[in-house]
Structure formats: structure tokens, C-alpha cells
Amino acid sequence: MSNLTVGCLANATVCEGASCVAPESNFNAILSVVLSTVLTILLALVMFSMGCNVEIKKFLGHIRRPWGIFIGFLCQFGIMPLTGFVLAVAFGIMPIQAVVVLIMGCCPGGTASNILAYWVDGDMDLRYFLGCSCCSRFHRNVC
């Protein structure tokens, strides 16, 4: 009896009536590996190309006159966590979720913020200086 007459797939290995056993497909695992590899390479390329916009003279200028750094740290470690806390209280979320909101509010550095700063012609030197903060590195390693 042919596999096609019973309603089974052509690649079915065992057919009994309407019950068919087809070989296991490895398509999702292969697709996952390919997408992870391609996305990692593209992400590295984008981050490297945006890093090429950093000028040493401007970067050192931020160190000599650190007002932008101070304001950035005040916003990143003051206003952002306070906003996260207010949102956690306002929405009445569970304590563990509130901790996550606070951590995410304190660590906004990452690829998305770098891309947005680049698109709006932000100061990429200051953006990378703030992105090198300890908390941002902790956040990237945890998440």
C-alpha cells in the first residue's frame, strides 16, 4: 500500500491506517543557529561602525569638562530609577518585577540606545562614555 493513498506524507517511515510516523525535522534548530550567527555578526558590524564615529578629541574633552558626564550619570542613576520606582508603585506590580523595573531603569545603556542616539545625531562620544559605566556592563551580562 502506498503512503499517498492513506493520507500520509511521502517521507513517512511507518504507516498504519491514518497513523503515520514522519522523520523528525531539524529545521528549527538549524534556523536558530543560522539566525543567531547572522544577527550576531550584523550587531557587531553596526556597533563597530557606530564606534568609528567616536573622536578622541571630543572624548577627551568630556573628561576635561565633565558636566555632560555628571548630568548623564544624574539622569541614569537618579531620574531613571526614580521613574522606574514611580511606575512600579503606580501599577502595583509584584516586588520581584519592581526590582527588574528598577534595574532596567538604572541601566538603559545598550544597542538600541546607541542606535537611537546615532539617528538623532546625539553626542556619540558622551553616549559611549556613559555606556561604559559599571551598571550598564552588569546589565548587559545579566540580561
N, C-alpha and C positions, 0 to 999 in steps of 0.2 A: 504494500500500500504506500503511495506517495505521500510525502509530508504536506504538499499543497492541497490535496483533496480533503484532508481532515481539517484544515484551517490553521495548521502550524506554520511557523516561519520556515523558510528554505534551509536555514542553518541550524534547525533544531536537531539535537542529537538523539533524543528519545521521544517517541510519540505514541501515546496510548489514548485513543479516543480524542477528547478535546483537551487532554492534558499534554503539554509539551515542555521539554526542558531545553532551553537555549544556552549556548555557552556564555559565560559571564563576560560582559564588556568592560574593558579597562579604559573606556573613553573619558570618563570624568577625572580619573587620576592623571591621565596624560594631559588633558586640557588644563588641569590645575597647575601642573608643573610648568607647562608652556606659558600660561598667563603670568604666573609668579615670576618667572625668569624675564619675560618681556617687560613687565611692569617695573621690576627692579632696575633693569637696565635703563628704561626711559626715565624713571625717577632720578637715578644717578646722573643722567645726562642733563636733565632740567636743572637740578641743584648745582651741578658743576658750571653750567652756562650762566646761571644767575650769580654764582660766586665769582665769575670772571668780571662782573661789574664792580666789584669792590676795589676802591682805590686806596692805596696805602696812605697817601697824604690825608685824605678825608678821615680814614680810620684813626690815624694818629691824632688828628685834630679833635676828635671826640674824646680822646684820652687827655689831651691838654686842656680842653674846656668841657668838663663832664656834665654840664647842665642837662643835655639831652639824655645822658645815661641815667642821671638821678631822676628825671621826670619819667623816663621809661620804667625804671625799677619801682618808682612810687605807683605808677599805674598797674604794673604787672603784679606786684606783691601787696598792693594796698587796695586799689579800687576794684580790680578784677575779683579777688577773693571776697571782698565785701559784697559785690554784686552777686556772686555765687551764693553767699550766705543768705542774702535777702531773698533770692529766688527760691532757695531750699526752704526757708521759713514760710514764704508766701504760698508755695504749692504743697506744703506739709508732707514732704517725701520722707521715706524711711531714713534712719540715721546713716546706714552704710551708703545709700545713694547720695546723701548730703555730703559725705566725705568725698565721694567721687566728684561731685559738682565743685567742691572747693578746690580739689587738686586740679581739675581741668581749668578752673578759673584762674588758678595761680600759674599754670603752665601753658600759655597759649602758643608758645613757640612751636613751629613745625613747618612742614612743606606747604600747607595751604596758606598760612600767614605769610610765608616768604613770597609765594606766587601773587597773592593779593597786594602785598607791598610793592612788588615789581610792576604790576599792572597799573597801579595808581601813581607811578613814578615817585614812590616813597624813598626815603633815605636808606638805601640798602646797607650801607656801612653801619649805620646805627642799628638796623634790623638784625644784622648778623652779630653785632656786639651783644645785643640783648638776648639773642638766640643762644649764645654760648653760656648763658647763666646756668648755675648748678641745677636749679629746679627743672629747667627745660630738658637738660640731659637726663635727669631722673625720670621725667615723664616719658620721654621717648623710649627709654629702656623698659619701663613698666608696661606701657600700652602697646 
